[in-house]
Amino acid sequence: MAIAHRGGAAEGAENSPATFQRVIDLGYQWIETDVRASIDGHAVVFHDATLNRTTDAQGEVSALPLSRIRAAHLADSEHPITLAEALRRWPDVRFNVDVKADDTVQAFLRAVSEAQAWDRVCVAAFSTARLRRLRRLAGPRLASSLGPSEVTRLVLGVPDRTPACAAQVPHSMAGFPVVTRALVRRAHARGLAVHVWTIDDAQEMVSLLDMGVDGIMTDRPTLLREVLVSRDSWTGPLPGFATGETGE
């Protein structure tokens, strides 16, 4: 599974509609992105807590109405869009969505529900508590990756029945390997896919693919596509994530 991280942030303005369209034109079926809630309750496709780094505007996303956020220009002169707009604009594309804050949970769920896009969205978060809240509110229709503490249990081989579809992990952390053949085997035994982020080196991509990982997130989607084509592994449309409880 080839997943364009923030749409492919090394090859275009991150989380920009134009960047999304570019990787879709390359043949990507999965885009990784982020959402934060505006003060008036819209799930905005945006990574940072503030507009400062990636737009020509200033201010905290959560303190601004959608109209003010829309007025900002990204690096490619495009404007930020909402998750609802992205789901409507690209009805055949699947999104891996990192919900960045607790105050974004309801806005995210509302956007997915209104688009009836449960079968083409996987939710992620760097907070296990936030993921558990999302699962509780949405029920089994929501596909989710493992949270940080759940990944730790997987790495340690601790039995777990978390209802998730994927372990989305870095290749290594603090100098220690996270993705190993043993981890991949353990995840697959639980029915979990293994997606590795954020990989921008061709040799590292090949090493991970040889290890049996199921997906790679990259800021360099053109490079990942070339690697997969060279291995005769570039695929077309993929089905949505399966959901439901699994166990070791």
NORNORVEN-V832361 format. One record per residue. N is the residue number from 0. PHI is phi in radians with two decimals (none if undefined). Layout:
n & phi
N & PHI
N & PHI
This chain:
n & phi
0 & none
1 & -1.67
2 & -2.18
3 & -1.47
4 & -1.24
5 & 0.93
6 & 1.53
7 & 1.87
8 & -1.19
9 & -1.48
10 & -2.08
11 & -3.06
12 & -1.13
13 & -1.11
14 & 0.99
15 & -1.65
16 & -0.98
17 & -1.18
18 & -1.17
19 & -1.02
20 & -1.10
21 & -1.07
22 & -1.28
23 & -1.12
24 & -1.14
25 & -1.25
26 & 1.92
27 & -1.23
28 & -1.85
29 & -2.17
30 & -2.13
31 & -1.60
32 & -2.60
33 & -2.32
34 & -2.37
35 & -2.35
36 & -1.59
37 & -1.28
38 & -1.15
39 & -1.72
40 & 1.53
41 & -1.75
42 & -1.44
43 & -1.69
44 & -1.30
45 & -2.86
46 & -1.58
47 & -1.32
48 & -1.25
49 & -2.14
50 & -1.37
51 & -0.99
52 & -1.30
53 & -1.93
54 & -2.34
55 & -1.58
56 & -2.00
57 & -2.23
58 & 2.08
59 & -1.39
60 & -1.00
61 & -1.21
62 & -1.79
63 & -2.03
64 & -1.31
65 & -1.00
66 & -1.05
67 & -1.24
68 & -1.16
69 & -1.06
70 & -1.29
71 & -1.24
72 & -1.91
73 & -1.32
74 & -1.06
75 & -1.74
76 & 1.31
77 & -1.31
78 & -1.91
79 & -1.03
80 & -2.13
81 & -1.59
82 & -1.09
83 & -1.02
84 & -1.15
85 & -1.10
86 & -1.14
87 & -1.30
88 & -1.19
89 & -2.17
90 & -1.20
91 & -1.80
92 & -1.71
93 & -1.87
94 & -2.12
95 & -1.73
96 & -2.01
97 & -1.56
98 & -1.44
99 & -1.42
100 & -2.63
101 & -1.08
102 & -1.32
103 & -1.77
104 & -0.98
105 & -1.14
106 & -1.11
107 & -1.08
108 & -1.08
109 & -1.12
110 & -1.10
111 & -1.18
112 & -1.13
113 & -1.12
114 & -1.49
115 & 0.87
116 & -1.94
117 & -1.04
118 & -1.49
119 & -2.37
120 & -2.29
121 & -2.05
122 & -1.72
123 & -2.35
124 & -2.90
125 & -1.57
126 & -2.51
127 & -1.12
128 & -1.08
129 & -1.16
130 & -1.12
131 & -1.11
132 & -1.12
133 & -1.05
134 & -1.11
135 & -1.12
136 & -1.27
137 & -1.60
138 & 1.35
139 & -1.20
140 & -1.25
141 & -1.61
142 & -1.55
143 & -2.45
144 & -1.55
145 & -1.29
146 & -1.47
147 & -0.95
148 & -1.22
149 & -1.24
150 & -1.13
151 & -1.04
152 & -1.10
153 & -1.15
154 & -1.05
155 & -1.44
156 & 1.34
157 & -1.42
158 & -0.97
159 & -2.70
160 & -2.08
161 & -1.05
162 & -1.37
163 & -2.37
164 & -1.97
165 & -2.67
166 & -1.82
167 & -1.89
168 & -2.42
169 & -1.33
170 & -1.09
171 & -2.60
172 & -2.56
173 & 0.93
174 & 1.48
175 & -1.86
176 & -1.18
177 & -1.78
178 & -1.55
179 & -2.31
180 & -1.05
181 & -1.13
182 & -1.11
183 & -1.08
184 & -1.08
185 & -1.11
186 & -1.12
187 & -1.12
188 & -1.13
189 & -1.58
190 & 1.42
191 & -1.73
192 & -1.35
193 & -2.03
194 & -2.03
195 & -2.00
196 & -2.20
197 & -1.80
198 & -1.84
199 & -2.13
200 & -2.03
201 & -1.09
202 & -1.12
203 & -1.17
204 & -1.03
205 & -1.08
206 & -1.04
207 & -1.18
208 & -1.11
209 & -1.12
210 & -1.34
211 & 1.74
212 & -1.15
213 & -1.68
214 & -2.78
215 & -2.27
216 & -1.68
217 & -2.52
218 & -1.51
219 & -2.08
220 & -1.10
221 & -1.12
222 & -1.14
223 & -1.08
224 & -1.07
225 & -1.08
226 & -1.10
227 & -1.19
228 & -1.09
229 & -1.14
230 & -1.71
231 & 1.01
232 & -2.09
233 & -1.28
234 & -2.01
235 & -1.55
236 & -0.98
237 & -2.02
238 & -1.19
239 & -1.16
240 & -1.08
241 & -1.40
242 & -2.09
243 & 2.08
244 & -1.35
245 & -2.18
246 & -2.65
247 & -1.60
